[in-house]
């Protein structure tokens, strides 16, 4: 049959020949793609099964090491070249949740297997996943021989890699890292704020205070607004003078709101009260939140008044703040709901009581 088709095509005009050979080429490409996808699928399944076997083999070994069993008494299976990445990823996973002696035991196991040397080697790998895994591993291991390499990577263009390197430095030296990473935080707008906050939380609170305050007071505009939230990690008695300095410099509603959001010292109470009638609703909302954190009993009356604010979020923050007042027990809040003539005030207090599961 194929011979008949070829004879027909050979005797046909150019258009028929072109159509035939184009269709044949398309068929061959399609078959090749199906074969390639099938091969990749089989390979992926085999890799997943291999990884599952490797994890099943090493998980009880890691558990024994973490529990404090001497490494010398544990038979450690050889780690093949293809299993190195899986091993370091598994090691990183366990290390993330461990502290103290358990963490030290895990570090000893890594050195015994020789995978610490692999991690150091992979810091310069062209493979992105290997490099990320290695950066996390040397940080958790506390391998200070990698300090200069991590410092170089912390200035790398890749935001994920650079932030990860800075985080590993913070794990290695909580007190010595802040003077290095704070200038990077100022310049790296591509670092997500929540990741930076998590990294800074691992540093020494006293060590982070001076460089961070210096950076904030010497920045301007949007840069300051981006840095102000990190003041929540600074010793509180150092925060309020910075807040006052920033508010003397700018009365922009965004700046006021940002400063109020991190205020947690009674010294700022008078300042917070002065913003309860501010034209910007988000400033009023944050001022109410401050009263909830550091306010005194007299501030309950101010918050009750704010329950009638035209903005829902202001009423919501005021209701939340009221529930934080020692005198505002559930019975008092219910009485407030019953006695108020403002429907919105009663509704928002009921909403917050339900949200906080107050009887």
Secondary structure, DSSP 4 states (H G I P E B T S, - for coil): -HHHHHHHHHTS-HHHHHHHHHHHHHHHHHHHHHHHHHHHHHHHHHHHHHHHHHHHHHHHHHHHHHTT--GGGS------GGGHHHHHHHHHHHHTT--HHHHHHHHHHHHHHTHHHHHHHHTT-S-HHHHHHHHHHHHHHT-GGGHHHHHHHTT-S-HHHHHHHHHHHHHH-TTTSHHHHHHHHHH-TTS-HHHHHHHHHTS-HHHHHHHHHHHHHT--HHHHHHHHGGGGGS-HHHHHHHHHHHHHH---HHHHHHHHHH--SGGGHHHHHTTTT-SSHHHHHHHHHHHHHH--TTHHHHHHHHTT-SSHHHHHHHHHHHHTSTT--HHHHHHHHHH-S-HHHHHHHHHHHHHTT--
